């Protein structure tokens, strides 16, 4: 069956997890020992005004962030009622243009995760009380 928790691709005789792509290995062999000279050349081209070389260099110096902090005063989340207030604040911030829909979506995921945690905790407590009564 394979390792527990491992993803199944549908091809059991496919490449083993963690193995490296042959083309990547070939490229690494080709570039072996050339990294310094290629880096110097890219920097020279960038300094000479080559836009593509500049972008390449800057992407290595300061890579694009996957996400950025959001300036938003989220209401404190402690109860399910707080989650409702937080969602209302998120919707209001989108409507006023203070949050983008994408930022709001990420914040809503946090509120949803909080709500699920509360629900799971409450369910666990109810089960514990029921088990105590039936013993």
N, C-alpha and C positions, 0 to 999 in steps of 0.2 A: 504493500500500500504506500510506502514512503514514510518520510518523517512526519511525526505528529505536528499539525499546525502548518505544514508546508503547503504552498499553493500547488495545485495540479494544473498543468497547462493543457492536458489532453494528449500530450505526446510523452509517454513514459520513458522512451529511449532518447529523449531530447538532451540538450546540453545540461550537464549537472549544475546545480546552483553554485555560484561562486566562481565558476570557470570563466576564463576570459575569451573574448571575441578574437578570432584569428586575425581579422583585419586590424584590430587595435594592437595586437602583439606585433604584427608586421610593421605598422607605423612607428611604434616605439623603437623597434630595431633600426629602422631607417633614420630616425632622429637621434639615436644614441650618440651622445657626445656633441651634438649640435645646438643644444638648448642655449648656451651662452652666446654663440655667434648669431643665432636667430633673434634672440632677445635684443642684442645690441643693434641689429639691423632694423628691427621694428621700431626701436626708440629713435634711431637716426631718421627713418622715414617719417615718423610722427613729428619730430622737430623740424623737418623740412616741409611740413604742411600736408602730408598725406592723411586725409580724413579717416580712411579705414584703419591705418596704423595707429592714429590717435585714439580712435574708439577702442581698438584692441588693447592698447596700453592702459587707457583709463579704466576699462572694464576689469583689468587685473589689479589696478591700484585701488579702485573704489567700485567694487561690484554693485550692481543694482540690488536693492533690498527686496526681499520677498514680500515683506509687509512693513508698514510703518506704524508707529504709535498713533493712536487716535485721541485727539483732544476732545473728551466728552465726559461730562459729570454724570456717571451712571449712578442712579439711586442705589443705596446700599441694599444688598440682597440677603435677607435672613428668613423671610416667610414667603409662601406662595403669593400673598397680596403684594409683596415687594416686586415680584416678577412681573405682575400686571402693570405696576407703576413704571418699572424699567422699560417694558415694551412700549408703553404710552410715550415715554420720554424719547425713545429711539425713533418712533414714528414721527413725533413732533419735530425732532432734529432733522429728519430727512425732508419733511415738508418745508421747513424754514431754510433748507440748504446748508445747514451746519454739518451734516453727515451725507456722504454719498450712499446710494443704495447698497453698494458692495460693503462699505464699512458697517452699515446698519445690519446687513446680513450676518457679518461676522460677530457683531455684538449680540444679535438675536440668538445665534448658536450658543453663546455663553449663557444667556438667560435660559435657553432650553435645557442645556446640560445641568444648570442649577436646579431647574424645576424637576427634571428626572431624578436627580439625586435626592431631593426632598421626597418625591413620590416613593422611591425605593426605600428610603429610611422609614417613612410612614407605614408602608406595607410590611416591612420587617417588624416594626413595633406591634402592629396589629396581629401578625402571626405569632409573635412571642406571647402576647396576652392570651390569644386563643389556646395556645399550647399549655399555658399555665393553668387555664380554666379546666381543660380536659384531663389534666393529670391528677 
